[in-house]
Amino acid sequence: MECRGQGLHSGAPVQLRILPAAPGSGVVFRRTDLDGFEVEAVSRNVARVSYATSLMKKGVLISTTEHLLSAFIGTGIDNAIVELDNLELPILDGSARPFVDAIRKVGIRKQRRPRTYLRIRRELELREGDKFIAVYPAETYSVSYSINFAHPLIGKETFSVDLSDGNYLSEIAPARTFGFLHEAEAMRQQGLIRGASQENAIVLTRDALMNPPLRFRDEFVRHKVLDLIGDLALLGKQILGNVVADRAGHAMHTALVSRILRDRTFWEETTLEDEVWSDSPAQPAEVTQVV
């Protein structure tokens, strides 16, 4: 599959193509403008995590990875090569839905090696001021996220989802990124959101919405769930665990990934012996790739 667009923060034009990969390859980004240099989508390559999650290897940057990685988890993709000809993935409409739709259009191929999961064995909790993120043992992958913004259209929102029941595509993928108009100029001065527009983000004034309607009443927290799923994909495997976050953000998401991987007592690798292939990507499946 292929798509074109521009980076949310860089504003740079980019063409992206997703290719099949061999079993056990994981997700690998390939910079076609830099002689095919490859950067693996794993925790050790995490570089910048302020307003987006970026990867870097030997000075080569892959920026704003979380939406595509989230779409891969939501559609059951374990192995893929992602080619791009610039430093940042395209923002498209600000959600994961265009990636999901394109993946489903070209199809997903079952591979013959059983999928290996990362099963959480004991709880891990991280706190930073009023921010919190934790993961607990569970038989499936579920996420609960809470946010609190001093804005009349947001305030306190909480959303929970079990990714084993097939609702990522309808409940999470369409949720768009969002930003506040009064913060825009300061962010641009920092080299951020140069590609942002009302076509690829929800834009909020101090008391209203510039580009209605919302896709969900609680679209804001749903997008945070989308981001979290994408950031946790940097574990390198789909997890079996219950993740709970409160006002966490990219930095805490990736800090959780790092802490999990640093201590093997938090997790174990496992397969699900009774996996059955299904067209529903949330169902347990063997290792898969884009056709």
PAFIGU-52901 format. One record per residue (C-alpha): x, y, z; residue number from 1. Coordinates in steps of 0.25 Angstrom, whole numbers, always signed. Layout:
N
SITE, X, Y, Z, NUM
...
This chain:
291
SITE, +0, +0, +0, 1
SITE, +4, +14, -3, 2
SITE, +0, +28, +2, 3
SITE, +5, +42, +1, 4
SITE, +4, +54, +11, 5
SITE, +12, +63, +19, 6
SITE, +18, +63, +33, 7
SITE, +10, +69, +44, 8
SITE, +22, +76, +51, 9
SITE, +32, +77, +39, 10
SITE, +21, +81, +29, 11
SITE, +30, +73, +19, 12
SITE, +24, +65, +8, 13
SITE, +26, +50, +9, 14
SITE, +22, +37, +1, 15
SITE, +20, +25, +9, 16
SITE, +19, +10, +5, 17
SITE, +17, -2, +13, 18
SITE, +23, -15, +8, 19
SITE, +22, -30, +13, 20
SITE, +33, -35, +23, 21
SITE, +38, -48, +27, 22
SITE, +33, -55, +40, 23
SITE, +40, -50, +52, 24
SITE, +44, -37, +45, 25
SITE, +35, -27, +53, 26
SITE, +33, -13, +48, 27
SITE, +45, -7, +41, 28
SITE, +45, +7, +35, 29
SITE, +53, +9, +23, 30
SITE, +58, +23, +18, 31
SITE, +58, +22, +3, 32
SITE, +64, +36, +2, 33
SITE, +76, +31, +10, 34
SITE, +80, +19, +2, 35
SITE, +70, +10, +9, 36
SITE, +75, +12, +23, 37
SITE, +67, +4, +33, 38
SITE, +62, +8, +47, 39
SITE, +55, -3, +55, 40
SITE, +42, +1, +62, 41
SITE, +47, -3, +76, 42
SITE, +50, +3, +89, 43
SITE, +65, +5, +88, 44
SITE, +63, +14, +76, 45
SITE, +53, +24, +83, 46
SITE, +59, +38, +81, 47
SITE, +49, +49, +83, 48
SITE, +36, +48, +91, 49
SITE, +30, +62, +94, 50
SITE, +19, +64, +84, 51
SITE, +21, +52, +76, 52
SITE, +29, +39, +77, 53
SITE, +41, +39, +68, 54
SITE, +52, +28, +66, 55
SITE, +66, +30, +63, 56
SITE, +78, +21, +59, 57
SITE, +92, +26, +55, 58
SITE, +86, +40, +53, 59
SITE, +75, +36, +44, 60
SITE, +61, +41, +49, 61
SITE, +47, +35, +47, 62
SITE, +37, +44, +53, 63
SITE, +23, +43, +58, 64
SITE, +22, +28, +57, 65
SITE, +11, +26, +67, 66
SITE, -2, +26, +58, 67
SITE, +3, +16, +48, 68
SITE, +9, +7, +59, 69
SITE, -5, +8, +66, 70
SITE, -12, +4, +53, 71
SITE, -2, -8, +52, 72
SITE, -6, -13, +66, 73
SITE, -21, -10, +63, 74
SITE, -21, -18, +50, 75
SITE, -12, -30, +55, 76
SITE, +1, -26, +47, 77
SITE, +13, -32, +53, 78
SITE, +23, -31, +41, 79
SITE, +24, -20, +31, 80
SITE, +35, -11, +24, 81
SITE, +31, +4, +24, 82
SITE, +38, +12, +13, 83
SITE, +37, +27, +14, 84
SITE, +45, +37, +6, 85
SITE, +46, +48, +17, 86
SITE, +48, +49, +32, 87
SITE, +33, +49, +37, 88
SITE, +21, +40, +34, 89
SITE, +9, +47, +27, 90
SITE, -1, +52, +37, 91
SITE, -13, +49, +27, 92
SITE, -26, +53, +34, 93
SITE, -19, +52, +48, 94
SITE, -24, +39, +52, 95
SITE, -21, +24, +49, 96
SITE, -33, +22, +40, 97
SITE, -26, +24, +27, 98
SITE, -15, +15, +30, 99
SITE, -25, +4, +35, 100
SITE, -34, +6, +23, 101
SITE, -22, +5, +13, 102
SITE, -17, -8, +20, 103
SITE, -30, -15, +20, 104
SITE, -32, -11, +5, 105
SITE, -19, -18, +1, 106
SITE, -21, -30, +11, 107
SITE, -13, -37, +22, 108
SITE, -6, -50, +20, 109
SITE, -5, -61, +30, 110
SITE, +9, -66, +33, 111
SITE, +13, -79, +38, 112
SITE, +20, -76, +50, 113
SITE, +12, -74, +63, 114
SITE, +11, -60, +68, 115
SITE, +19, -58, +81, 116
SITE, +13, -49, +91, 117
SITE, +19, -41, +103, 118
SITE, +11, -46, +115, 119
SITE, +11, -36, +127, 120
SITE, +15, -45, +140, 121
SITE, +14, -34, +151, 122
SITE, +9, -20, +152, 123
SITE, +18, -8, +149, 124
SITE, +14, +7, +152, 125
SITE, +20, +20, +149, 126
SITE, +17, +33, +154, 127
SITE, +22, +47, +151, 128
SITE, +14, +58, +158, 129
SITE, -1, +57, +155, 130
SITE, +3, +48, +143, 131
SITE, +2, +32, +144, 132
SITE, +3, +20, +136, 133
SITE, +3, +5, +140, 134
SITE, +2, -8, +134, 135
SITE, -4, -20, +141, 136
SITE, -5, -35, +138, 137
SITE, -17, -39, +129, 138
SITE, -22, -50, +119, 139
SITE, -24, -40, +108, 140
SITE, -19, -26, +104, 141
SITE, -27, -15, +110, 142
SITE, -25, +0, +112, 143
SITE, -32, +11, +121, 144
SITE, -28, +25, +119, 145
SITE, -32, +38, +127, 146
SITE, -29, +52, +123, 147
SITE, -33, +66, +129, 148
SITE, -32, +79, +121, 149
SITE, -37, +92, +126, 150
SITE, -46, +94, +114, 151
SITE, -61, +94, +113, 152
SITE, -61, +84, +102, 153
SITE, -52, +74, +109, 154
SITE, -50, +74, +124, 155
SITE, -49, +61, +130, 156
SITE, -51, +49, +120, 157
SITE, -48, +34, +122, 158
SITE, -49, +23, +112, 159
SITE, -46, +8, +113, 160
SITE, -45, -2, +102, 161
SITE, -42, -17, +101, 162
SITE, -34, -19, +88, 163
SITE, -38, -34, +88, 164
SITE, -52, -31, +84, 165
SITE, -50, -25, +71, 166
SITE, -54, -10, +74, 167
SITE, -41, -3, +70, 168
SITE, -45, -1, +56, 169
SITE, -58, +6, +60, 170
SITE, -56, +12, +74, 171
SITE, -41, +16, +73, 172
SITE, -35, +17, +59, 173
SITE, -44, +29, +55, 174
SITE, -40, +38, +67, 175
SITE, -32, +50, +62, 176
SITE, -21, +58, +69, 177
SITE, -24, +71, +75, 178
SITE, -18, +85, +78, 179
SITE, -21, +98, +84, 180
SITE, -20, +111, +75, 181
SITE, -15, +120, +86, 182
SITE, -2, +110, +87, 183
SITE, +0, +109, +72, 184
SITE, +10, +121, +69, 185
SITE, +19, +117, +81, 186
SITE, +19, +103, +76, 187
SITE, +23, +107, +62, 188
SITE, +34, +116, +68, 189
SITE, +39, +102, +74, 190
SITE, +39, +96, +60, 191
SITE, +26, +88, +63, 192
SITE, +12, +87, +56, 193
SITE, +17, +93, +43, 194
SITE, +8, +84, +35, 195
SITE, -4, +85, +44, 196
SITE, -17, +90, +39, 197
SITE, -32, +88, +41, 198
SITE, -32, +76, +31, 199
SITE, -22, +68, +40, 200
SITE, -25, +72, +54, 201
SITE, -37, +76, +63, 202
SITE, -34, +91, +66, 203
SITE, -39, +97, +79, 204
SITE, -40, +112, +82, 205
SITE, -41, +116, +97, 206
SITE, -56, +112, +98, 207
SITE, -60, +106, +84, 208
SITE, -57, +96, +73, 209
SITE, -52, +102, +60, 210
SITE, -55, +90, +51, 211
SITE, -67, +83, +56, 212
SITE, -73, +73, +57, 213
SITE, -65, +63, +66, 214
SITE, -65, +48, +62, 215
SITE, -68, +44, +76, 216
SITE, -73, +52, +88, 217
SITE, -60, +48, +95, 218
SITE, -51, +48, +83, 219
SITE, -40, +55, +91, 220
SITE, -37, +43, +101, 221
SITE, -40, +33, +90, 222
SITE, -28, +39, +82, 223
SITE, -19, +38, +95, 224
SITE, -23, +23, +95, 225
SITE, -19, +22, +80, 226
SITE, -5, +29, +83, 227
SITE, -3, +20, +95, 228
SITE, -5, +7, +87, 229
SITE, +4, +12, +76, 230
SITE, +15, +15, +87, 231
SITE, +14, +2, +93, 232
SITE, +16, -5, +80, 233
SITE, +31, -1, +82, 234
SITE, +31, -13, +92, 235
SITE, +33, -21, +79, 236
SITE, +22, -30, +82, 237
SITE, +7, -30, +85, 238
SITE, +5, -30, +100, 239
SITE, -5, -38, +109, 240
SITE, -8, -28, +120, 241
SITE, -16, -17, +125, 242
SITE, -11, -3, +123, 243
SITE, -16, +9, +131, 244
SITE, -12, +23, +129, 245
SITE, -16, +37, +135, 246
SITE, -10, +49, +127, 247
SITE, +2, +41, +123, 248
SITE, +7, +46, +110, 249
SITE, +17, +40, +100, 250
SITE, +29, +42, +109, 251
SITE, +22, +33, +120, 252
SITE, +17, +23, +110, 253
SITE, +31, +21, +105, 254
SITE, +37, +21, +119, 255
SITE, +27, +10, +122, 256
SITE, +32, +2, +110, 257
SITE, +47, +4, +115, 258
SITE, +44, +0, +129, 259
SITE, +37, -13, +125, 260
SITE, +48, -17, +115, 261
SITE, +59, -14, +125, 262
SITE, +54, -24, +136, 263
SITE, +50, -38, +131, 264
SITE, +43, -41, +143, 265
SITE, +31, -32, +138, 266
SITE, +28, -41, +126, 267
SITE, +30, -54, +119, 268
SITE, +28, -58, +104, 269
SITE, +17, -67, +101, 270
SITE, +8, -72, +90, 271
SITE, -7, -75, +90, 272
SITE, -8, -90, +86, 273
SITE, -23, -88, +82, 274
SITE, -21, -77, +73, 275
SITE, -31, -77, +61, 276
SITE, -29, -68, +49, 277
SITE, -40, -58, +46, 278
SITE, -43, -47, +37, 279
SITE, -45, -39, +50, 280
SITE, -31, -33, +53, 281
SITE, -34, -32, +68, 282
SITE, -36, -47, +68, 283
SITE, -24, -55, +72, 284
SITE, -16, -59, +59, 285
SITE, -3, -64, +55, 286
SITE, +8, -54, +51, 287
SITE, +3, -46, +40, 288
SITE, +8, -36, +29, 289
SITE, +3, -27, +19, 290
SITE, +0, -34, +6, 291
